[in-house]
């Protein structure tokens, strides 16, 4: 009897809460259980279901029951067990989290299959989306919607765990769900130690379910995958290529100081299929780091991060922070290998040099290339790009461009000696505003400007289109 009580005391000593936090969790338990000593599954779901959904809540409740030392005899959760479980969810070690995920994905077995694990990660990503869609950052976007986007990100996050081939081939083909593979808590713990993005998603989701931190405390204690503010864009004229999982994934890959805001620079749906327009809108010392996203005619979505401003030059520019990425049909990021410094290239109107925009590889064999004709490009890896270690990103080695979209990332760069007062007024004028004769001629021949009404200043803050929120669910 005494030995049993000692064992129970040891277990509940793992509750890593202050006295104030214990009182808060105790009050929450009393509220959910209607002042009773036990918490039912329906009572838990009334609290967590709006974020987790019924399946995850059901598995969470099963895990709570199994955590009770007397779990064979109980069907409801006691306060001590509730405190212990919430402590493991919010303050637990990576070992604790691996056992929790094992239970959320399965039904208390010693191992879990690949399919169940992918489904669990997929549902937790959905839960994260339910939380962030209330934020002002999310409301600054009108994002593309894609049915399989969460599963695509889940497969990418799990690739280190699910990949069964040679480590050198990882990332060179579409991630698949292996048949017949089972994973233990140790396997999951090893994966979690390499996947900080999912750990951040996990922590934020369960913090929102059982909120202990408040305000400044939350900002100081939690590292949350950031949704950037979208600026300088008029959503009535632009349809972004990005969905929420792609935005979360891509923004998490950027340097931390560039994750807070994205500023729209270019989309050929607005400015036309013109390489000169692309260069005009993305090049120059004031633009700063940027993300270029390409959709080819085969439906592949890919691009690159330029760590410095694009500049027209016959030489390669950039640095080791640059990377290439794929967003569809799978998510992947490809960082510099150190083999060469061919990070960024942009050149026009030079007969003796390639004219276009490139990242990685070498002339005629870029990891990513947009020709100066704009409508075509190539991604030649054979089998990996020497600069970034990336595979072929496009559907075909030589692809046709469907959409190109470019965003400046991070705080707006101020160029030394620039007269910002004139710049602000010029931002609200297009090239045709400054040349009324050209505007009149275009109108006469029925070729009015496609960019009419689009201004780089954020003039949409009060427009109905800007404030409209599109739910993902």
C-alpha positions in Angstrom: 0.0 0.0 0.0 2.7 2.4 1.0 4.8 1.5 -2.0 1.9 2.2 -4.3 1.3 5.6 -2.8 5.0 6.4 -3.1 5.0 5.5 -6.8 2.0 7.8 -7.3 3.6 10.7 -5.5 6.7 10.3 -7.7 4.6 10.4 -10.8 2.7 13.5 -9.8 5.9 15.3 -8.8 6.4 15.7 -12.5 3.9 18.5 -12.6 6.0 21.5 -13.7 3.7 24.3 -12.8 4.0 27.1 -10.2 1.4 27.3 -7.5 -0.5 30.0 -9.3 -0.5 28.0 -12.5 -1.8 24.9 -10.6 -4.6 27.0 -9.2 -5.5 28.2 -12.7 -5.5 24.6 -14.1 -7.5 23.5 -11.1 -10.1 26.2 -11.7 -10.3 25.2 -15.4 -10.9 21.6 -14.4 -13.7 22.6 -12.0 -15.3 24.7 -14.7 -15.2 21.9 -17.3 -16.3 19.1 -14.8 -19.1 21.3 -13.4 -17.4 21.3 -10.0 -17.2 17.4 -9.9 -14.1 15.3 -9.2 -14.0 13.7 -12.6 -13.8 15.0 -16.2 -15.7 13.1 -18.9 -14.7 12.9 -22.6 -17.7 15.1 -23.6 -16.7 17.8 -21.1 -13.1 17.8 -22.5 -14.4 18.0 -26.0 -16.6 21.0 -25.2 -13.3 22.8 -24.4 -10.8 21.5 -26.9 -13.0 20.4 -29.7 -13.2 23.8 -31.4 -9.4 23.7 -31.9 -8.5 20.0 -32.0 -11.6 18.5 -33.5 -13.3 15.3 -32.3 -10.7 12.7 -33.4 -7.7 14.4 -31.7 -9.8 15.2 -28.6 -10.9 11.6 -28.3 -7.3 10.3 -28.6 -6.1 13.0 -26.1 -8.7 11.8 -23.6 -7.6 8.2 -24.1 -4.0 9.2 -23.3 -5.1 11.1 -20.2 -6.9 8.0 -18.9 -3.9 5.8 -19.6 -1.7 8.2 -17.7 -3.7 7.6 -14.5 -1.9 4.9 -12.3 -5.3 3.2 -11.9 -6.3 3.6 -15.6 -7.7 0.0 -15.8 -10.4 1.0 -13.3 -11.3 4.5 -14.5 -13.3 6.0 -17.3 -13.0 9.6 -16.4 -10.0 11.9 -15.6 -9.2 13.1 -12.1 -7.7 16.4 -11.2 -4.2 15.1 -10.4 -4.1 13.3 -13.7 -5.4 16.4 -15.6 -2.6 18.5 -13.9 0.0 15.9 -14.9 -1.2 15.6 -18.5 -1.5 19.4 -19.1 2.0 19.8 -17.5 3.4 17.2 -20.0 1.6 19.0 -22.9 2.9 22.5 -22.1 6.1 21.9 -20.2 7.1 18.3 -21.0 10.4 17.1 -22.4 10.9 15.9 -25.9 10.5 12.4 -24.6 7.1 13.3 -23.1 6.0 14.8 -26.4 7.1 11.7 -28.3 4.8 9.5 -26.1 2.0 12.0 -26.5 2.2 12.0 -30.3 2.4 8.2 -30.2 -0.9 8.1 -28.3 -2.5 10.9 -30.4 -1.7 9.0 -33.6 -2.6 5.5 -32.3 -4.6 3.9 -29.5 -2.0 3.4 -26.8 0.0 0.8 -28.7 3.8 0.5 -28.5 4.1 1.5 -32.1 2.2 3.4 -34.7 1.9 3.1 -38.5 3.1 5.7 -41.0 -0.4 6.4 -42.3 -1.7 7.1 -38.8 1.3 9.3 -38.0 0.8 11.4 -41.1 -2.9 11.8 -40.3 -2.0 13.0 -36.7 0.5 15.6 -37.9 -2.1 16.7 -40.6 -4.8 17.2 -37.9 -2.4 19.2 -35.7 -1.5 21.5 -38.6 -5.3 22.0 -39.1 -5.6 22.8 -35.4 -2.8 25.4 -35.8 -4.7 26.9 -38.7 -7.9 27.2 -36.6 -5.9 29.2 -34.1 -4.0 31.6 -36.4 -7.0 32.4 -38.6 -8.1 34.7 -35.8 -4.9 36.8 -36.0 -4.5 40.2 -37.6 -1.6 38.8 -39.6 -3.8 36.1 -41.2 -6.5 38.6 -41.9 -4.0 40.6 -44.0 -4.0 37.8 -46.5 -6.5 36.2 -48.9 -4.8 32.9 -49.4 -5.2 30.2 -52.0 -7.1 27.1 -50.9 -6.0 23.6 -51.7 -7.4 20.4 -50.3 -4.2 18.5 -49.9 -2.0 21.3 -48.7 -1.9 20.3 -45.1 -1.1 16.7 -45.9 1.7 17.9 -48.3 3.3 19.9 -45.4 2.8 16.9 -43.0 4.7 14.6 -45.4 7.5 17.2 -45.7 7.8 17.6 -41.9 7.9 13.8 -41.5 10.3 13.1 -44.4 13.3 12.5 -42.0 11.2 9.8 -40.3 9.4 8.2 -43.3 12.3 8.2 -45.8 13.4 4.6 -46.2 16.1 4.9 -48.9 19.7 6.1 -48.9 20.1 9.5 -47.1 21.7 10.9 -50.2 18.5 10.5 -52.2 16.3 12.2 -49.5 14.5 15.2 -51.0 15.0 14.1 -54.7 11.6 12.5 -55.2 8.0 12.9 -53.9 7.6 11.8 -50.2 5.5 8.7 -49.9 3.8 6.9 -47.0 5.7 3.6 -46.6 3.6 0.5 -46.2 4.1 -1.8 -43.3 6.5 0.5 -41.3 5.9 0.9 -37.6 7.4 3.7 -35.4 8.1 3.6 -31.7 8.3 6.5 -29.2 12.1 6.5 -29.6 11.7 6.9 -33.4 9.3 9.8 -32.9 11.6 11.4 -30.4 14.6 11.2 -32.8 12.4 12.9 -35.5 11.1 15.6 -33.1 14.7 16.6 -32.2 15.2 17.5 -35.9 11.8 19.1 -36.6 11.6 22.4 -34.7 8.7 23.7 -36.8 6.4 20.9 -35.8 7.4 21.3 -32.1 6.4 25.0 -32.3 3.1 24.0 -33.9 2.5 21.4 -31.1 3.3 23.9 -28.3 1.1 26.7 -29.7 -1.9 24.4 -30.3 -1.9 23.0 -26.8 -1.1 26.4 -25.3 -4.3 27.7 -26.9 -6.2 24.7 -25.5 -4.9 25.1 -21.9 -3.7 28.6 -21.8 -1.3 29.3 -18.9 0.8 32.1 -20.2 -0.8 35.5 -20.8 0.2 38.5 -23.0 3.9 39.3 -22.5 4.5 36.0 -20.8 3.4 34.2 -23.9 5.7 36.2 -26.2 8.6 35.6 -23.8 8.1 31.8 -23.4 6.7 30.6 -26.7 8.3 30.4 -30.1 5.4 30.4 -32.6 5.5 29.8 -36.3 4.9 33.3 -37.6 2.4 34.5 -40.2 3.8 37.7 -41.8 1.7 40.8 -42.4 1.0 41.2 -46.1 1.6 44.8 -47.2 1.3 46.9 -50.4 -1.2 44.7 -52.1 -4.7 45.1 -53.4 -6.4 41.7 -53.1 -9.2 42.6 -55.6 -6.5 42.5 -58.3 -4.2 39.7 -57.2 -4.7 36.0 -56.4 -1.7 34.7 -54.6 -0.1 31.3 -55.3 0.3 30.7 -51.6 -1.9 28.6 -49.3 -1.6 28.7 -45.5 0.7 25.7 -45.1 3.0 26.9 -47.9 3.2 30.4 -46.2 3.9 28.9 -42.8 6.6 26.6 -44.2 8.3 29.2 -46.4 8.2 32.0 -43.8 9.7 29.6 -41.2 12.7 29.0 -43.5 13.6 32.7 -43.7 16.0 34.4 -41.3 14.1 35.4 -38.1 14.3 39.1 -38.7 12.6 38.8 -42.1 9.6 36.9 -40.9 7.4 39.8 -39.7 6.1 41.3 -42.9 6.0 40.6 -46.7 5.6 43.4 -49.2 4.1 42.7 -52.6 6.4 43.5 -55.5 5.2 41.6 -58.7 2.7 39.3 -60.2 2.3 38.9 -64.0 -1.5 38.7 -63.5 -1.1 42.4 -62.8 2.0 43.6 -64.6 1.8 41.3 -67.6 4.2 38.7 -69.0 7.1 41.1 -69.3 10.7 40.5 -68.1 11.4 44.2 -68.1 8.4 44.7 -65.8 9.7 42.0 -63.5 13.2 43.6 -63.3 11.7 47.0 -62.8 9.6 45.8 -59.8 12.1 43.6 -58.0 15.6 45.1 -58.7 17.2 48.0 -56.9 19.0 48.7 -53.6 15.8 49.6 -51.8 14.0 46.3 -52.4 15.9 44.2 -50.0 15.6 40.4 -49.6 12.8 38.8 -51.6 11.0 35.6 -52.3 10.2 34.6 -55.9 7.5 32.0 -56.5 6.9 30.3 -59.8 4.0 28.2 -61.1 4.8 26.3 -64.3 2.2 25.0 -66.8 2.5 21.5 -65.2 1.2 22.9 -61.9 4.5 22.7 -60.0 5.1 25.4 -57.5 8.7 26.4 -56.6 11.1 29.3 -56.3 13.9 30.9 -54.4 14.8 33.2 -51.6 17.2 36.1 -52.5 19.0 37.3 -49.3 20.0 40.6 -50.9 18.4 43.1 -53.3 18.4 41.9 -56.9 20.8 43.9 -59.1 21.4 43.8 -62.9 25.0 42.5 -63.3 27.1 40.1 -65.3 28.4 38.7 -62.0 26.7 36.4 -59.4 25.6 38.1 -56.3 23.9 37.0 -53.0 25.3 35.0 -50.1 24.9 31.7 -48.2 21.5 32.6 -46.8 19.9 32.2 -50.2 18.0 29.0 -50.9 15.7 27.3 -53.4 12.4 25.7 -52.4 9.5 23.6 -53.7 5.9 24.0 -52.5 4.0 21.6 -54.8 3.7 18.7 -55.5 5.8 18.6 -52.3 7.4 21.0 -49.8 11.2 21.1 -49.6 13.9 23.7 -48.9 17.4 23.5 -50.4 20.2 25.5 -48.8 23.7 26.3 -50.0 26.2 23.4 -50.4 29.4 25.5 -50.3 30.4 24.1 -53.7 30.3 27.5 -55.4 28.9 31.0 -54.9 26.5 31.1 -57.8 23.6 32.2 -55.6 21.9 34.9 -57.6 22.2 36.2 -61.2 20.2 38.9 -63.1 21.2 40.3 -66.4 19.5 41.9 -69.4 20.5 43.3 -72.9 24.0 41.8 -72.9 24.7 39.8 -76.1 27.7 37.9 -74.7 26.1 36.7 -71.5 22.8 34.8 -70.7 19.9 37.3 -70.2 17.5 36.3 -67.5 17.2 35.6 -63.8 18.9 32.6 -62.3 19.7 30.9 -59.0 22.3 28.2 -58.5 24.2 25.9 -60.9 25.9 27.5 -63.8 25.2 29.2 -67.1 22.7 27.1 -69.2 22.3 24.7 -66.2 20.7 26.8 -63.4 18.9 25.3 -60.5 16.2 27.9 -61.3 16.2 30.0 -64.4 13.7 32.5 -65.9 14.6 33.5 -69.4 14.4 37.1 -70.6 11.6 36.1 -72.8 9.7 35.6 -69.5 7.4 32.8 -70.7 10.0 30.0 -70.4 12.7 28.8 -68.0 14.5 25.8 -66.8 15.5 23.8 -63.7 18.4 21.5 -64.5 19.8 19.6 -61.6 21.4 16.3 -62.9 20.7 15.0 -60.2 21.3 17.9 -57.8 22.0 21.6 -58.3 25.7 22.2 -57.3 24.9 25.4 -55.5 21.8 24.4 -53.5 21.7 20.6 -53.7 18.2 20.9 -55.1 16.5 18.4 -57.5 14.6 19.4 -60.6 12.0 21.8 -59.2 9.7 22.1 -62.3 7.6 19.5 -64.0 10.0 19.3 -66.9 13.6 20.4 -67.1 12.6 23.2 -69.5 9.3 24.6 -68.4 6.7 27.2 -69.5 5.8 29.9 -67.0 2.2 30.2 -65.8 2.5 32.7 -62.9 5.5 34.5 -61.3 4.9 36.2 -57.9 7.5 38.1 -55.9 7.4 39.5 -52.4 10.0 41.6 -50.5 10.5 40.2 -47.0 11.4 41.9 -43.8 11.3 45.6 -42.9 11.3 48.0 -45.7 14.9 49.0 -46.5 15.9 52.7 -46.4 18.6 53.7 -48.9 21.1 56.2 -47.5 20.7 59.6 -48.9 17.3 58.9 -50.4 14.7 61.7 -50.2 11.8 59.8 -48.6 9.3 62.7 -48.9 9.5 62.5 -52.7 9.5 58.7 -52.6 6.2 58.6 -50.8 4.5 60.7 -53.4 6.1 58.7 -56.2 4.9 55.4 -54.8 1.4 56.4 -55.5 2.1 57.1 -59.2 2.7 54.5 -61.9 5.0 55.1 -64.9 1.9 55.9 -67.0 0.8 58.6 -64.5 4.1 60.4 -65.3 3.5 60.0 -69.1 0.0 61.1 -69.9 0.7 60.9 -73.7 1.5 57.2 -73.4 -1.6 56.6 -71.3 -3.8 58.4 -73.9 -2.3 56.4 -76.8 -2.8 53.1 -75.0 -6.5 54.0 -74.3 -7.1 54.9 -77.9 -5.9 51.5 -79.1 -7.9 49.7 -76.4 -4.8 48.6 -74.4 -5.4 50.4 -71.1 -2.9 49.8 -68.4 -3.3 46.5 -66.5 -1.7 48.0 -63.4 -4.2 50.9 -63.2 -5.3 51.4 -59.7 -2.5 49.3 -58.2 -0.2 51.3 -55.9 2.7 50.2 -53.7 1.3 52.2 -50.8 -1.0 50.2 -48.5 -4.2 51.9 -49.5 -6.4 48.9 -48.9 -6.6 49.0 -45.1 -10.2 50.3 -45.1 -11.4 48.5 -48.2 -14.0 45.7 -47.8 -11.7 43.4 -49.8 -8.8 43.9 -47.5 -10.9 43.3 -44.3 -12.7 40.2 -45.7 -11.6 37.0 -44.0 -11.9 33.7 -45.8 -12.2 30.8 -43.4 -10.2 27.7 -44.3 -12.9 25.4 -42.9 
